[in-house]
Amino acid sequence: MDALGVRQGELAVEAGVSTAILREIQQGVIARRRGARTLRALSTALGWHPEHLDAVLHRRVPPDPVPESDPAQDAVVVLLRTVVREIRGLRGQIGELTALVGERERAVEARGETTAERR
């Protein structure tokens, strides 16, 4: 990833895939069939044509890169990607909070307290 100037975690977030999947692809450790959506997402996140990695996988010449879009659209895309990253971060925090609330509820139930007794 260093040769591409991208950190693995950043690429994973940008493409919406896990870092484990990136490691598997990068190291060739687990030879499983990758979905077209995953390959398209990674290609796009790297700034390549969406079909680039699929072409490489099937030993075809990758398509030419997608032509540059206008700067106004680029700004919107950057903003949308930022919003998506923030939403994913919030989803993770909500998941953590949900787990903590569940642990607290189980602890209270284990002590036999009711909601009314805690007030």
HELIX and SHEET records of a PDB file:
HELIX    1   1 ASP A    2  LEU A    4  5                                   3    
HELIX    2   2 GLN A    8  ALA A   15  1                                   8    
HELIX    3   3 THR A   19  GLN A   27  1                                   9    
HELIX    4   4 ALA A   36  ALA A   45  1                                  10    
HELIX    5   5 HIS A   52  LEU A   57  1                                   6    
HELIX    6   6 PRO A   71  ARG A  111  1                                  41    
HELIX    7   7 THR A  115  ARG A  118  1                                   4    
END                                                                             
